[in-house]
Every structure is written in structure tokens, then in C-alpha cells.
């Protein structure tokens, strides 16, 4: 049985997240349905990151097992022929039997995009949070520095999530500006449910002067989600890289 690793790109707008959810349209569900029909055998797809509803990816990694002898250099094109326009394979390679897209991963990097515009944008707004105000990047950076390192991030976990541990190591959290575009980059070995969006929501509250950096750190220490604002909208978030080396 061959183990195939895929690099995936998708527009998450019309998906209810990556993970299979009954009859809802999800990335995993579409991949498994189309690949199983194409390869004429049951296909189970494993994703590195369980992106939420509406979240995009240009660096999602997945793997699946198949007995079909399709040449690996042709596989991406063959698979793409069966996929809808909003999810495509950007690369395919055969890997060792023990490779597991999620368990083998050592880090995930997300980017959140904010665009400053006076009016909503039908095009930009599909992949970014469009705001009419000036984003205060320096304030966000100050708050971000206090969140780096290993902490219990339960205050930044969405409600209803179940996980054995809410401790994570946040390796990178920074905001940078390019003209009217602000990008928040977050990197960790793994993230909790809604964690990146809640981090961005807190940083934006600091930008607007609604919270002080010290208040964000206090919420982190208290583990109290109620001290923090709602998560930033899903449209601005994109999984950009999954790493497999320390």
C-alpha cells in the first residue's frame, strides 16, 4: 500500500472546515468522496490541520493510502481533474509508511490578513478582514510579545472544544504592515480550536484601545475566555505552512 503526501490549497469560504462532519460540505469529505470514486477504492484522507469553517489554506498537508499504481509525477493533475475549483492539490509525493500528516507535524504557521479600507470589499473581503480604521501595529506587537512561549491557552480556546491539554508553545506571534495591509503571523507546534482567531481578536482589541496588553496577559493567566473579545472572523485566516522538522 502506497502512502501519498499532498500539499493542498483551498478557499474555505464554502466549507464547514476541514474535518468530516456528516452531510456538511468539508474539505476532508470532498477529498475522500472524489478520490474514492476516481481511484475506485475507499480513501481516507488525514489532514495536518483541522481548519475551522471559513478558514483558508495554501499550505495544508494531507496523506492517504492507495493501492493504485498511478505515476506519482502525474498524480496531482489526475486528482485535480476530479476536484472542485475551491480545493486543489499543489504537489504530491510518495512517503514512508509511517508518515502521518497530523501526528508527524512539528509546527503549523497561520497568517491572518487585515485590510484597511473605508468601505467593504466584495473581493478582498473573501480572504481578509476589511476594517475602516487604522490598525495600530505597534500596540499589537507589544501585546503579542507577552503571549509568546509555553502557556496554558485555555482562555483562547473556543467553547465546546475537547482536548487533553490546553498547554501550547507559541513560537511566533507578530504583526507587520505593508501599505494598507496588516498581516498577523502565528506559529506553534499546534493550536487549540479557534486559538489563532482569538489571539487576533485580542490583538485588535488592543489596537482599538479596548484592552491593554496587561489585560490580555491577565486573561491568559486566569484562563478566562470571558475576559477577552470574540474571535476575529474566519475569512482572514489562512494555514500557510506545516513543518515536519524541529
N, C-alpha and C positions, 0 to 999 in steps of 0.2 A: 504494500500500500504506500503510495507516494504522499508526502506531506508538502503542501504548497503554501508558500507565504505570499500574501498580496499586500500591495500598497494601494490604499483606496482614497478617493476624493469624492465628497458628496455635498450637495446643498441640502441641509437638514430641514428646510422650511416645511416641506410636506411630509416629513417623517415624524413619528411619535418616538423618536430616539433610536438608538442602535439596537438595543436588545429586543428580542422577540416578545410580543405581547398579544397573545391570542389572535384576533382578527384585525387588530390595528396594523396600519402600514408602518413597518420599521425597516431599517437598513438590513439587519440580520435576516428578517423574514423575506424580504425581496431577494437577497442574495441566495438564500437557501432554496427558495422556490424556483428561481430562474436557473441556478446551477444544477439542481437535481433534474429538471426537465432536459436541460442541454446535455448533461453527461449520462443521463439515463441510469442513475443510481442515487440513493439517498445521500445528500450532502449536508453536513453540519458545519457551520461557519463559526469560528471563535474570533472575537474582536479584542483588541488590546485595551480599548477604552469604551465604556458604556455611555456614550454621549447622550445627553438629555434631549427631549423633544425640541426641535427647532435649532439645535446646535449643529454647526457645520464641521467638516474635516477636509484637510488637504494632505494629512499625514497619518491617517488611520492605518493600522496594520491588522491583518487578519490571517488566519490559516485554515485550511481544510484538508481532508484526506480523500484521495481518489485512486481508483484502480485503472483509470483511463490513460492510455499511452500518448496523449496529445503532446507534441513537442513543446517544451517549456517556453521557447522563444516566440511561439505563436499563441500561447495560452491567453495572454492579456487581450489580444484582439478577438479571439474566439469568445471569451467571456463577455467582453464589452458588447458584442453583437447581440447578446441576449438581455442586456441590462437597459433600464430606462435612462432618460437623459440626466436625471439628477443624482445618479451614482455611477461611477466608472472606476475601472482598475487602471492604475498608472504604472504598475510593474508587478511581475510575477517571477518567483524563483522557487526551485525545489530545495528544501532544507532537511536537516536531520530529523529523524523520527521523534525525538524528544522535544522539539521546538513547540512552544505553546504561546500564542500571541499575547495572552494576558499574563500568565504566570512567569514567562521568561523575561518580560519587560522590566527594565530598571529605572525608567523615568518617562514622564509624559510632560509635554510642553503645550500650553494653550496660549492663544492670543485673543484679546478682546479689543475690538475696534470701536472707537467713538469718533464721530464726525460732527464738527461744529457747523451748523447751518441754520439760518433764520427760519426756514420753512422745511417741513417734512420732505423726504425724497423717496419717490416710489421705487427707484432703482437702488440707490445707496442703502436705503433702509432695510433691504432684504438681508444685507450682510454686515450691518453696523448699527449701533445706536446713534441716532441723529439727535443732537441737542442744540438748542438755540443759544445757550450760554457759553462763555469762555471757560474751558476746563483748566483748573489750577494744578498743573502738573507737579510743581514744587511741593505743594501741600500733600498731594497723593504720595509722592516719593517719601516724604517724612513718615507718613503713617505706614507705608509698606515696609520700611526698614524694621519697624517694631514687630512685624509678624514673621520675619524670617527665622529659620531654624526649626527645631523639633518641638512641637507643642500638641496639646490636646485641642483639636479644632472643632469640637462638637458644637460650638457657637456658630460655626459656619456651615453646618450640615443641614440640608433641607429636612423638613418634617416628614415622618413616616419611613425614613430610611433605617435599614437594619445592617449593622456592621459589627464585627467582633471588637474592633478597636477604632477609636476616633483620633488616635495619635498619627500625625503625619510630619514629614520633614519638608518644609517649604524652602527649596534651594534658591529660588529666584522669584522676585515679585517687583516689577519695575514698570514705570510709565514713561513713555517717550513721545515727543511731539514731532510731527513733520507737517508744516503748514497748518491746515485746519483739521488734521487727523491726529488723534492720540491713540496709541496702542499700549495696552497693558499686557505684559508677558508674565505668565506664571509657570513655574516648573517645580515638580515634586516627583517622588517615586510613584505616588498615586494620589488621587484626590477623592474626597468624600462626595456624596450626592449633592449637587448644586454648589460645591465649595468655591469654585472659581467665580461663578456669578455672584455669590455672596461677598467674596473678597472685593470684587469690583464695585458692588453696591455700596460697601462700606467706604471704599476709597472715594467714590463720587460724593458721598455724604460729607466727607472731609473737604473735598474740593469746594462744595457749596457752603461750607461753614456750618453745617448742621451738626457735625460731630467734630470733636478734637481728636488728634491721634491718640492721646492718652485714654480717651473713652473707648476707642476701638480695642486698645490693649487690655483695658479693664474688662470688656466683654469677653475677650479671648480667655483671660484668666478665670473669669467666673463661669465660663461655659454656658453663657446665657444668650440664646439666639434672640430673645425678646429685646435686648439692648441694641440690636443692630437693625438697619433698614432691610427692606425686601431685596431679593436678589436682582441684579441687573437683567434686563430682557435677554432671552436666549439668542436673538438674532445676531448679536455682536460677537458671539463666541465661536472659536474655531480650534479644533485639535490640529496642531501643525507638525508635531513630531513625537514619535515613540522611540526611545533609545533602549538598546539591549546590552550596553556595556556601561560599567561604572565610570 
